[in-house]
Amino acid sequence: MTEVVLALGITSFCLVALMGLFAVGIRTEKESADILQVSHLSQKLLAMRRNTPDSNLGAKFPIPALQPGSSIAKTVVNLDQNGLIAPSAAEARYALTYRVDAPAVGSRKNFSVYLNFHWPAQASPANAAGHYEVLASIPPR
């Protein structure tokens, strides 16, 4: 009888420890999924801007047209899950901080585009659940 009680106690202890590991695993999977989604979003935004650096892609596209000689200071916009500017802060999923360092007019140097995402958009960058940064170089046309 004592052996059965001891075995049940050890089994219960192990099951409680495994349940704690499951919670950590689920949280880690959620964080990984968020980072993967925002990395795909940043690749999409940069690819669209790389293909048409000097074109206006619409009022909802977050990164403005790149013009030599006109750098863009640190700017913050709220984005929806598709990477477009959200109609309101309440509907935003990500906050995007971007900066563009432009080459001089007539120069063949590349644009330097810095993107920093954090989520949820309503949180401050210091209190965000996650963040993702990328620095890209885009050649002028």
Order of alpha helices (4+ residues) and beta strands (2+ residues): alpha-beta-beta-beta-beta
